[in-house]
Amino acid sequence: MQPRNMSMSGVVDLAAVKAAGEAKAKAEQARAEAARQGGAGAGAAPGGAVPPSALVIDVDEAGFESDVLQLSNEVPVVLDFWAEWCEPCKQLSPLLERLTAEANGRFVLAKIDVDANQMLMQQFGIQGIPAVFAVVAGQVLPLFQGVAPEQQIRETLAQLVQVAEERFGLVGLQVDPGAEGVAAERAPEPAGPYDALLEAAVVALDAGDLGGAVQAYKNVLADDPANTEAKLGLAQAELLSRVQHLNPQTVRAEAAERPKDPAAQMAAADLDLAGGHVADAFARLVDTVRVTFGDDRDSVRVRLLELFEVIGADDPRVTAARTALARVLF
């Protein structure tokens, strides 16, 4: 079977997977912990980077929720269902591993031995192997079954990465080629080339020059789009720029009167977040996505992703909101 065109249809209900695995997870807690230590979270380098070996992991039923579902809120996870006796699997698995290495953190490959994990095979309704799925923000997407031409697999995975980034803001993991195993202590690195620009942005923020701060952060990102500090700073500066002239009473009154108005709800969400009401801001925009369509829905979704940047991807409130957004969209 050839790879299907990527879409968010055919989503598998994970409730049964989660419930059926809980009992076994408790009984095998020690083994699951060991598996997690050898998985995507193991051996992380300073600054949140992971070693290349963390991009390909073995997953079982006990560790599925932690190793796959939770991880999928940070990076797309591709599931490779295989078995030792499966000859086509021996062709596909090395190809998937090579493409995973080339993607350099844009997705993670999770290998599942169907002989040892019959429950997962049944829950996913797999009739034959190899079978490949993806998990994005807790939602499972069927990709393809069987061995397909490399170019078609590349295109399918590229579309997966694009969907994950555009719809959920998942840009993948930072990979440190020298971070295999537990990283040894390193001497402090010399100041990077962007320190002056980042310092200028902070000074501008402190002085109330939000426009200057925004431009300074953009200057860094123009040359280094993955710069975490600049992305966070820009999101914060733009939020402050949007709320500095708002009248809170007026904004909240308009939001209450027009619950389906994207502009009114986004302004209120900005005020919520700036005031420290993070969960309220996220819930407001998720609810607005639920009742809007087309360009209106997309503008609200993008604003929500921008607010995620303000808080940071590791915050549990962001993780919960990403999952809620996925449920509303699909």
ABEGO torsion letter per residue (X at the ends): XBBBBBBABGBBBAAAAAAAAAAAAAAAAAAAAAAAAABAABGBBBGGBBBAAAABBBBBAAAAAAAAAAAAAABBBBBBBBBAABAAAAAAAAAAAAAAAAAGGABBBBBBBAAABAAAAAAAGBABOBBBBBBBGGBBBBABBEBBBAAAAAAAAAAAAAAAAAAAGBAEBBBBAAABEBBBBBBBBBBBAAAAAAAAAAAAAAAGBAAAAAAAAAAAAAABAABAAAAAAAAAAAAAAAAAABBAAAAAAAAAABAABAAAAAAAAAAAAAAGBAAAAAAAAAAAAAABBEAAAAAAAAAAAAAAAAAEAABAAAAAAAAAAAAAAX
